[in-house]
Amino acid sequence: MVVMIENGLLSRALNARIMGSGAEAMVLAHGFGTNQSLWDKILPKLCQHYRVVVFDWSFSGAIKDPNLFDPQKYCSYYGFAQDLIALLEELGLSSTIFIGHSMSGLIGCIAYTQSPHLFQRLILLCASPRYINTEDYEGGFDNSDIEQIIANIESNYENWATNFSSLVVDESDPVSLGRFQKCLHEMRPEVAVSLAKTVFCSDERDVLEKVDIPCTIVQTKTDIVVPASVATYMQKKIKGSSTVEVIDTQGHFPHLTAHLQLLQVLGAVLGF
C-alpha cells in the first residue's frame, strides 16, 4: 500500500519543526527506532547559530498515522531519501547542513546525489554503508549475526529491544539508556522487523563515491554497531573532502551520552 500525502502536509505528518533563527539551515535526522527527541540535548546550542529542522521518520513511534510506514516503499533507503527531499522542498530549504545519525547518514548521502542543491555539507554520525562483513570489508557482523538479530526481533521484540539498548547505549548513563529503550518500545514490532531488514541488510557503499561535498564522519571510540574501520573506509570512498572525528565515549548515541563532546566537535567543524 502506498500512502498518499496531500501537498503541504508531509511536514505535519512527520512532526517537522523549525527552531532557531540563524542564516543557515541545519537538518537533524534520527536513526533506527528513535525519534526527534534524541536531539534535545544539543538543540539549544545549535539553535543559537542555525535554523534547525527536526522531524520523525515514518517508522517512529511518535508518528500518529500507523499507515504512514509502507514496507514496500521503505525496503531500501531510497524511500526515506525521497521523503527527505520532499520535506526540504516543502519547507523551502536549500544548501542545508545535514546531520544524520546511523541509517540517516546514508539516507542523506543518497538524497544529496539526487538533489545536490539541498545540501552544502553532510555530517555522518555513527553511520555505516554496510553492516555485514565481506572478504575485503569489515562491517562488524557476519550474515549469521544479522539473521539472529532479525529472528530475535521477530520472536520477542520487547525482550530484544531491552537487550539491544544495553549494548548500544553506555550503561553508565541510565537516563539515556532508558530514553532509548522507551523509543524502541514505542515502535510497532512489525515495523521494527521490516526496518531491521532494510537497515542491517543494506549496502550503500557505491553511493559514497558520488558524494562530492564536504563531509564530517563522527565516530565514538567504541561502537558495537559501527567498528572504527567503517569510518576509515567511508573517508577513503567519499569523493569530497572528508574528515573523521572520534569522540572519546562508548556506544552508538553520542548525542545522548556525550553531547558536550559532540557539540565541541561540531563547533570546531562548523566554526561556532
HELIX and SHEET records of a PDB file:
HELIX    1   1 LEU A   10  ALA A   13  1                                   4    
HELIX    2   2 GLN A   36  TRP A   39  5                                   4    
HELIX    3   3 LEU A   43  CYS A   47  1                                   5    
HELIX    4   4 LYS A   73  CYS A   75  5                                   3    
HELIX    5   5 TYR A   77  GLU A   90  1                                  14    
HELIX    6   6 MET A  103  GLN A  114  1                                  12    
HELIX    7   7 PRO A  116  LEU A  118  5                                   3    
HELIX    8   8 ASN A  143  SER A  155  1                                  13    
HELIX    9   9 TYR A  157  VAL A  168  1                                  12    
HELIX   10  10 PRO A  174  GLU A  186  1                                  13    
HELIX   11  11 PRO A  189  PHE A  200  1                                  12    
HELIX   12  12 ARG A  205  LEU A  208  1                                   4    
HELIX   13  13 ALA A  228  LYS A  237  1                                  10    
HELIX   14  14 PRO A  254  THR A  257  1                                   4    
HELIX   15  15 HIS A  259  LEU A  270  1                                  12    
SHEET    1   A 7 ARG A  17  MET A  19  0                                        
SHEET    2   A 7 ARG A  51  VAL A  54 -1                                        
SHEET    3   A 7 ALA A  25  ALA A  29  1                                        
SHEET    4   A 7 THR A  96  HIS A 101  1                                        
SHEET    5   A 7 PHE A 119  LEU A 125  1                                        
SHEET    6   A 7 CYS A 215  THR A 222  1                                        
SHEET    7   A 7 SER A 242  GLN A 250  1                                        
END                                                                             
